[in-house]
Amino acid sequence: MANLFDILGPSMVGPSSSHTAGACRLGFVAQSLIGGRPERATIELHGSFAMTGEGHGTKRAIIGGLLGMRPDDPGLRDSLARAAEEGLEYTFASVDLGESAHPNTTRIRAVRGEVETLMTGCSVGGGRILVQDIDGMPVALSGSLPTVVLVADDVPGTIAEITGLLSSRGINLATMRVDRTGRGERALMTIEADADIPADLEAELAALPWAHRVRTIGRLD
Amino acid sequence: MFASFEEWCRRAEEADLTLPATVIARERHNTDATEEAIRARILQTLDVMRAAIADGLSTDEQSPTRMTGGRARRLDAADDPLLGKPFRDLLVRAIATLEVNARMGLIVAAPTAGAAGIVPSVLLTMAETRGWSDDRLVDGMLVAGGVGAIIAHRASLAGAGGGCQAETGSAAAMAAAAVTWLEGGTPAQVGQAVALTVQGMLGLICDPVAGLVEIPCAYRNATAAVQAVAAAEMALAGLDFPIPVDEVLDVMGEVGRKMDVRYRETALGGLATTPTGQRIAEEAGMPELVALQRKGGARGEDAARLGPS
């Protein structure tokens, strides 16, 4: 159910909460997943994002998000120039992701050094987003809470270890989801917490022997 | 927050709290924020709203389509307001905010960017005429937030979900509730103000020209601000609407769900697909949209691909 500042906000650069603020947040999540500003990005726009995105600044918003800007950053207006200055190469393309895809959907491939991610997410209204797929694995992330995304070996005891680490810091879990490509293969864990994830805890999680990649996404507002 | 107006009032009564205090209690329960932090954040929100209005009145800069920009200034400068300055200000401030929004300026989406002009216009104009302090305005904003949350639960706040009634209708209902509360209305009168606002906006379609949040949005924000004050005026005088507010909001939800997808922000119907609307979309460089608009004025299956968003 909506919180107060979903209704009385967000403070945002216009013109559209879904096509601008939500688009910016999707770009922001994509850069969080690779640990910072990408060097290259391929952004596909589906449905209404492709159709009316131009006039809504959707491209500028996604690029701004990829540069780490939030929806209220006045720099969103000039983000394409900023991308050139900061060495982010990008391409946009229209895509048809099918009937079942939400009309405001984008698929973003972002590359930073050795790290790469392919993320699909949609803007569901009022600036709120839903990240639906990360690297081919289904997720359901809203970004409304601090989030940990962790790629792990599918071995026993991983969940207990993670929850133990979080609870030792007094961090309450709001949601947790685990998906795997197959038994004994890679698993993708997404954890939404009620408090911010400190950097040293992220490092501790990354040091776990069965963890391959750990990323945290801060609150999006 | 709350699933119904009835639940909000019941919780307030049980805890012996005012309507705004009940919103604070729910928000604290949901987010761990302190009352002080919540009120401080609302004050910041009011500052952004004021700055947006000032920004809108600071320039004659046109939007790229030239459909908006400089209109709020023109209205503000015009002689002889028909119903006096406050009535004129309601319109000016709503339009100014939407003009800022159209040129990628900073606004508060309350509850959405497309309806961002209404709550600031009504609350800040009436604060001047009625002498409300900023602290009082925070209470009004809390009441507005409670109303918005109920509408989000029972109907929709998004044009793609329920047409313009869901955007400007919701914002006007929020503003009307805030005014009614700040003028000493009872919780029942606050509910009446919401019902009286929404009944007058049921069925309003979302048909943005060229798919842009400009026209009719800027003018709809202006007229919705007037509707909000009209509803508060009637509610405060004890005029009653016989259908309870929660039932009225359910109708808003039902009408939104049944509304053809062409009229839900897809730009495939209404003003957007008039000959002139299509020409503006073409000049704005939206060939894909225009092609879809021309295909028989958007058949359902095409429109269904685009919405609801």
Boltz contact constraints between the chains, C-beta under 6 A:
constraints:
  - contact:
      token1: [A, 1]
      token2: [B, 1]
      max_distance: 6.0
  - contact:
      token1: [A, 2]
      token2: [B, 149]
      max_distance: 6.0
  - contact:
      token1: [A, 2]
      token2: [B, 152]
      max_distance: 6.0
  - contact:
      token1: [A, 3]
      token2: [B, 30]
      max_distance: 6.0
  - contact:
      token1: [A, 3]
      token2: [B, 31]
      max_distance: 6.0
  - contact:
      token1: [A, 4]
      token2: [B, 27]
      max_distance: 6.0
  - contact:
      token1: [A, 4]
      token2: [B, 145]
      max_distance: 6.0
  - contact:
      token1: [A, 7]
      token2: [B, 111]
      max_distance: 6.0
  - contact:
      token1: [A, 7]
      token2: [B, 145]
      max_distance: 6.0
  - contact:
      token1: [A, 7]
      token2: [B, 148]
      max_distance: 6.0
  - contact:
      token1: [A, 7]
      token2: [B, 149]
      max_distance: 6.0
  - contact:
      token1: [A, 8]
      token2: [B, 45]
      max_distance: 6.0
  - contact:
      token1: [A, 8]
      token2: [B, 110]
      max_distance: 6.0
  - contact:
      token1: [A, 8]
      token2: [B, 141]
      max_distance: 6.0
  - contact:
      token1: [A, 8]
      token2: [B, 145]
      max_distance: 6.0
  - contact:
      token1: [A, 9]
      token2: [B, 108]
      max_distance: 6.0
  - contact:
      token1: [A, 10]
      token2: [B, 109]
      max_distance: 6.0
  - contact:
      token1: [A, 11]
      token2: [B, 48]
      max_distance: 6.0
  - contact:
      token1: [A, 11]
      token2: [B, 108]
      max_distance: 6.0
  - contact:
      token1: [A, 12]
      token2: [B, 109]
      max_distance: 6.0
  - contact:
      token1: [A, 13]
      token2: [B, 104]
      max_distance: 6.0
  - contact:
      token1: [A, 13]
      token2: [B, 106]
      max_distance: 6.0
  - contact:
      token1: [A, 14]
      token2: [B, 101]
      max_distance: 6.0
  - contact:
      token1: [A, 14]
      token2: [B, 104]
      max_distance: 6.0
  - contact:
      token1: [A, 14]
      token2: [B, 107]
      max_distance: 6.0
  - contact:
      token1: [A, 14]
      token2: [B, 113]
      max_distance: 6.0
  - contact:
      token1: [A, 15]
      token2: [B, 101]
      max_distance: 6.0
  - contact:
      token1: [A, 15]
      token2: [B, 102]
      max_distance: 6.0
  - contact:
      token1: [A, 15]
      token2: [B, 113]
      max_distance: 6.0
  - contact:
      token1: [A, 15]
      token2: [B, 213]
      max_distance: 6.0
  - contact:
      token1: [A, 16]
      token2: [B, 113]
      max_distance: 6.0
  - contact:
      token1: [A, 16]
      token2: [B, 213]
      max_distance: 6.0
  - contact:
      token1: [A, 17]
      token2: [B, 109]
      max_distance: 6.0
  - contact:
      token1: [A, 17]
      token2: [B, 112]
      max_distance: 6.0
  - contact:
      token1: [A, 17]
      token2: [B, 113]
      max_distance: 6.0
  - contact:
      token1: [A, 18]
      token2: [B, 309]
      max_distance: 6.0
  - contact:
      token1: [A, 47]
      token2: [B, 306]
      max_distance: 6.0
  - contact:
      token1: [A, 48]
      token2: [B, 306]
      max_distance: 6.0
  - contact:
      token1: [A, 48]
      token2: [B, 309]
      max_distance: 6.0
  - contact:
      token1: [A, 51]
      token2: [B, 288]
      max_distance: 6.0
  - contact:
      token1: [A, 51]
      token2: [B, 289]
      max_distance: 6.0
  - contact:
      token1: [A, 52]
      token2: [B, 211]
      max_distance: 6.0
  - contact:
      token1: [A, 55]
      token2: [B, 212]
      max_distance: 6.0
  - contact:
      token1: [A, 55]
      token2: [B, 284]
      max_distance: 6.0
  - contact:
      token1: [A, 57]
      token2: [B, 104]
      max_distance: 6.0
  - contact:
      token1: [A, 77]
      token2: [B, 104]
      max_distance: 6.0
  - contact:
      token1: [A, 103]
      token2: [B, 306]
      max_distance: 6.0
  - contact:
      token1: [A, 103]
      token2: [B, 307]
      max_distance: 6.0
  - contact:
      token1: [A, 103]
      token2: [B, 309]
      max_distance: 6.0
  - contact:
      token1: [A, 104]
      token2: [B, 309]
      max_distance: 6.0
  - contact:
      token1: [A, 125]
      token2: [B, 158]
      max_distance: 6.0
  - contact:
      token1: [A, 126]
      token2: [B, 112]
      max_distance: 6.0
